[in-house]
Amino acid sequence: MKYFFDTEFYEDGERIHPISLGMVREDRKELYFEYQFDESIVSDWVRDHVVCHLEWKPEHRITRPDACEMLLDFVGDDPKPEFWAYFADYDWILLCQTFGTMMDLPEHFPKFCMDIQQYWYTLGKPHKSRVRPAKPANAHNALADARWNLDYYKNLKSWWETKI
């Protein structure tokens, strides 16, 4: 099964720090959580564009071990999960770091992530007005962006199927 996800994060020039993760499966089942983090040290941009879209109160934010458990419950025993994100590099690093290192990923997880932007490029860069959904009003909410990723992927796949 394909799993479309997005993360929100802040970075300090040396590390990227997770804020939230949203994930949507092909069957539209959803997962969302927010990590424990220190809101006082994020940049003004992150505060104005990300923190304002968070859904949970700080006291309900979870630890990395809890995030691992939630991800494992969500993916379950799917023997070949396929993870997709938009401009996926940081998102994939953060998902891997939830478990520790990439080598700590569960055995059945792939060691790579598929990138929707690269898929668009590989398909010949179809005009975005034909394939790209409108950004959600609450863009930079990880779950809203994960839903958008799924819709964008489906649009690209449908567009390609009309070409072959």
ABEGO torsion letter per residue (X at the ends): XBBBBBBBBBBAGABBBBABBBBBBAAGBBBBBBBBBBAAABBAAAAAAAAAABABBAAABBBAAAAAAAAAAAAEABABBBBBBBGAAAAAAAAAAAAGBAAABBAABBABBBBAAAAAAAAGGBBAAAABBBBBAABGBAAAAAAAAAAAAAAAAAAAAAAX
